[in-house]
């Protein structure tokens, strides 16, 4: 069911490489250049570092596809999945994260600002999705291969790590704002995980992630904390729905393996 490339490197090796790549990326962000030329140098370094990171991840996972064939078969199921993605885009990306408003605001800035935000957002999308939904998720799929909820376990594990990675934001924003990012990044990680699993690739989640990050603050600093009650009200439904989708993905996987799915 899984592509043979999955087991060409061990889960432990994948996680170790992910750790090294992440800290190398953090180290590259410490480089600081002043002036207009300095800003372009930083953008160039960021692109090069992310390109190297993606190459290293591909060296480990070999392919962005996890399965030999898609878990989903049939037009009705694909219609349902696409419908959910569209609802997610409309409600969360354009509603909660104000992607449309953010894009409009950025495009009113100077050309230098627009390019800086666009490059930073795309780099974040490529780096974090290849690292977490690619390398780390694949590693946990290997580690939990004997579990009947293999995909759910792998998605939860990788999403917890995805949330914790945002603790690095403590260097430029408040503790409360950072902990809120850890919270909703974990839940978004679950959503992006099942989209990655059911589309059997990384390109859709890279696009979604890059659009979410396309905002002026990504290139200049952190965000402010919001009300925890509102945050829970908005993201807990997505948390439950994402878990149900991942449970459904495990049912599909068991059927593909010829095993009886749990009821």
C-alpha positions as CSV (number, residue, x, y, z in Angstrom):
1,X,0.0,0.0,0.0
2,X,2.8,2.4,0.9
3,X,5.4,3.3,-1.6
4,X,8.7,1.3,-1.3
5,X,10.6,4.5,-0.8
6,X,9.1,5.0,2.6
7,X,11.3,2.3,4.2
8,X,14.5,3.1,2.4
9,X,15.5,5.2,5.4
10,X,14.6,4.5,9.0
11,X,12.1,6.6,11.0
12,X,14.9,7.5,13.5
13,X,17.1,8.8,10.7
14,X,14.2,10.9,9.3
15,X,13.6,12.5,12.7
16,X,17.3,13.2,13.3
17,X,17.6,14.8,9.9
18,X,14.4,16.8,10.6
19,X,16.0,18.1,13.8
20,X,19.2,19.1,12.2
21,X,17.5,20.8,9.3
22,X,15.2,22.7,11.6
23,X,18.0,24.1,13.8
24,X,20.1,24.9,10.7
25,X,17.1,26.9,9.4
26,X,16.8,28.7,12.8
27,X,20.5,29.5,12.7
28,X,20.2,31.0,9.2
29,X,17.4,33.4,10.5
30,X,19.9,34.9,12.9
31,X,21.8,36.5,10.0
32,X,21.0,40.2,9.9
33,X,21.9,42.7,7.2
34,X,21.0,46.4,7.3
35,X,19.9,48.7,4.5
36,X,17.9,48.0,1.3
37,X,20.6,45.7,-0.1
38,X,20.8,43.9,3.2
39,X,17.1,43.0,3.0
40,X,17.6,41.5,-0.5
41,X,20.6,39.5,0.8
42,X,18.4,38.1,3.6
43,X,15.7,37.1,1.1
44,X,18.3,35.4,-1.1
45,X,19.8,33.5,1.8
46,X,16.3,32.4,2.9
47,X,15.6,31.0,-0.6
48,X,18.9,29.2,-0.7
49,X,18.5,27.7,2.8
50,X,14.9,26.5,2.0
51,X,16.0,25.0,-1.3
52,X,18.8,23.1,0.4
53,X,16.4,22.0,3.2
54,X,13.9,20.7,0.6
55,X,16.7,18.9,-1.2
56,X,17.8,17.2,2.0
57,X,14.2,16.2,2.8
58,X,13.7,14.7,-0.7
59,X,17.0,12.8,-0.2
60,X,15.3,11.2,2.8
61,X,11.7,10.6,1.6
62,X,12.5,10.2,-2.1
63,X,9.0,11.1,-3.2
64,X,6.2,13.4,-2.0
65,X,3.7,10.6,-2.5
66,X,3.2,8.3,0.5
67,X,0.9,5.7,-1.1
68,X,1.3,3.6,-4.3
69,X,-2.3,4.6,-5.1
70,X,-4.7,7.1,-3.6
71,X,-6.7,6.0,-0.6
72,X,-9.8,7.6,-2.1
73,X,-11.6,6.1,-5.0
74,X,-14.8,7.3,-6.5
75,X,-16.1,10.6,-7.6
76,X,-18.5,11.0,-4.7
77,X,-15.7,10.7,-2.1
78,X,-13.5,13.1,-4.1
79,X,-16.4,15.6,-4.3
80,X,-16.8,15.4,-0.5
81,X,-13.1,16.0,0.2
82,X,-12.9,18.9,-2.3
83,X,-16.0,20.4,-0.7
84,X,-14.4,20.2,2.7
85,X,-11.2,21.9,1.5
86,X,-13.3,24.6,-0.1
87,X,-15.2,25.1,3.2
88,X,-11.9,25.2,5.1
89,X,-10.6,27.8,2.7
90,X,-13.7,30.0,2.9
91,X,-14.3,29.7,6.7
92,X,-10.8,29.5,8.1
93,X,-8.5,30.9,5.5
94,X,-10.6,33.8,4.4
95,X,-12.7,34.2,7.6
96,X,-10.4,33.5,10.5
97,X,-7.0,34.2,8.9
98,X,-8.3,37.0,6.6
99,X,-6.2,35.7,3.7
100,X,-8.1,38.0,1.2
101,X,-7.7,41.1,3.3
102,X,-4.0,40.3,4.1
103,X,-3.2,39.9,0.4
104,X,-5.0,43.2,-0.4
105,X,-3.1,45.0,2.4
106,X,0.3,43.6,1.3
107,X,-0.3,44.5,-2.4
108,X,-0.7,48.2,-1.3
109,X,2.8,48.2,0.1
110,X,6.1,49.0,-1.8
111,X,7.4,46.5,-4.3
112,X,10.2,45.5,-1.9
113,X,7.7,44.8,0.9
114,X,5.5,42.7,-1.5
115,X,8.4,40.6,-2.7
116,X,9.7,40.2,0.8
117,X,6.4,38.9,2.1
118,X,5.7,36.7,-0.9
119,X,9.2,35.1,-0.7
120,X,8.9,34.6,3.1
121,X,5.4,33.1,2.9
122,X,6.4,30.7,0.1
123,X,9.6,29.7,1.9
124,X,7.6,29.0,5.1
125,X,5.1,27.0,3.1
126,X,7.7,24.9,1.3
127,X,10.0,24.5,4.4
128,X,7.4,23.6,7.0
129,X,5.4,21.3,4.8
130,X,8.3,19.4,3.4
131,X,9.8,19.2,6.9
132,X,6.6,18.3,8.9
133,X,4.0,16.9,6.5
134,X,6.8,15.3,4.5
135,X,9.7,14.1,6.6
136,X,8.3,14.0,10.1
137,X,4.8,12.6,9.1
138,X,6.5,9.9,7.0
139,X,8.7,9.0,10.0
140,X,5.7,8.6,12.3
141,X,3.8,6.5,9.7
142,X,6.8,4.1,9.9
143,X,6.9,4.2,13.7
144,X,3.2,3.5,14.1
145,X,3.0,0.9,11.3
146,X,1.6,-1.8,13.7
147,X,-1.3,0.4,14.9
148,X,-4.8,0.2,13.4
149,X,-5.0,3.9,13.7
150,X,-1.6,4.3,12.0
151,X,-2.4,7.5,10.1
152,X,-4.2,9.2,12.9
153,X,-1.4,8.5,15.3
154,X,1.2,9.7,12.8
155,X,-0.8,12.9,12.1
156,X,-1.3,13.7,15.8
157,X,2.4,13.1,16.6
158,X,3.7,15.2,13.7
159,X,1.1,18.0,14.5
160,X,2.2,18.2,18.1
161,X,5.8,18.7,16.8
162,X,4.5,21.3,14.3
163,X,2.8,23.2,17.1
164,X,5.9,23.0,19.3
165,X,8.1,24.4,16.5
166,X,6.3,27.7,16.9
167,X,7.9,28.1,20.4
168,X,10.8,29.7,18.5
169,X,8.5,32.7,18.1
170,X,9.1,33.5,21.7
171,X,12.2,35.4,20.6
172,X,10.1,38.2,19.1
173,X,6.5,38.0,20.6
174,X,4.7,37.5,23.9
175,X,4.3,34.2,25.6
176,X,0.5,34.3,25.3
177,X,0.6,35.0,21.6
178,X,3.1,32.2,21.1
179,X,1.2,29.7,23.1
180,X,-1.9,30.5,21.1
181,X,0.1,29.9,17.9
182,X,1.2,26.6,19.3
183,X,-2.4,25.6,20.0
184,X,-3.9,26.5,16.6
185,X,-0.8,25.3,14.7
186,X,-1.3,21.9,16.2
187,X,-4.9,21.9,15.0
188,X,-4.0,23.2,11.6
189,X,-1.4,20.5,11.4
190,X,-4.1,17.9,11.8
191,X,-6.1,19.5,9.0
192,X,-3.1,19.8,6.7
193,X,-2.1,16.2,7.5
194,X,-5.3,14.6,6.4
195,X,-5.3,16.8,3.2
196,X,-1.7,15.6,2.6
197,X,-2.8,12.0,3.2
198,X,-6.0,12.0,1.1
199,X,-4.4,14.0,-1.8
200,X,-1.3,11.8,-1.6
201,X,1.0,14.8,-2.0
202,X,2.4,18.0,-0.6
203,X,1.5,20.6,-3.2
204,X,-2.0,21.4,-2.0
205,X,-0.9,21.9,1.6
206,X,2.1,24.0,0.5
207,X,-0.3,26.3,-1.3
208,X,-2.7,26.6,1.6
209,X,0.2,27.2,4.1
210,X,1.8,29.8,2.0
211,X,-1.5,31.7,1.6
212,X,-2.1,31.7,5.4
213,X,1.4,33.1,5.9
214,X,1.0,35.8,3.2
215,X,0.7,38.8,5.7
216,X,2.8,41.8,6.4
217,X,3.8,40.7,9.9
218,X,5.5,37.5,8.7
219,X,8.5,39.5,7.4
220,X,8.7,42.0,10.2
221,X,7.6,40.5,13.5
222,X,5.1,38.7,15.6
223,X,1.4,38.9,16.1
224,X,-0.7,40.0,19.1
225,X,-2.5,37.6,21.4
226,X,-6.3,37.2,21.2
227,X,-9.1,36.0,23.5
228,X,-8.6,32.3,24.4
229,X,-12.4,31.8,24.5
230,X,-12.8,32.9,20.9
231,X,-9.8,30.9,19.9
232,X,-11.3,27.7,21.4
233,X,-14.7,28.4,19.9
234,X,-13.2,28.8,16.4
235,X,-10.6,26.0,16.4
236,X,-12.2,23.1,18.4
237,X,-14.7,22.3,15.7
238,X,-11.9,22.0,13.2
239,X,-10.0,19.8,15.7
240,X,-12.9,17.4,15.9
241,X,-13.6,17.3,12.2
242,X,-9.9,16.8,11.4
243,X,-9.7,13.8,13.8
244,X,-12.8,12.3,12.2
245,X,-11.3,12.7,8.7
246,X,-8.0,11.0,9.9
247,X,-10.0,8.2,11.5
248,X,-11.8,7.8,8.1
249,X,-8.4,7.7,6.4
250,X,-7.3,4.8,8.6
251,X,-10.5,3.0,7.6
252,X,-9.7,3.4,4.0
253,X,-6.1,2.2,4.6
254,X,-7.3,-0.9,6.4
255,X,-9.6,-1.7,3.5
256,X,-6.8,-1.3,1.0
257,X,-4.7,-3.7,3.1
258,X,-7.6,-6.2,3.1
259,X,-8.1,-5.9,6.8
260,X,-11.5,-5.4,8.5
261,X,-11.9,-1.7,9.4
262,X,-12.9,-1.0,12.9
263,X,-16.5,0.0,13.5
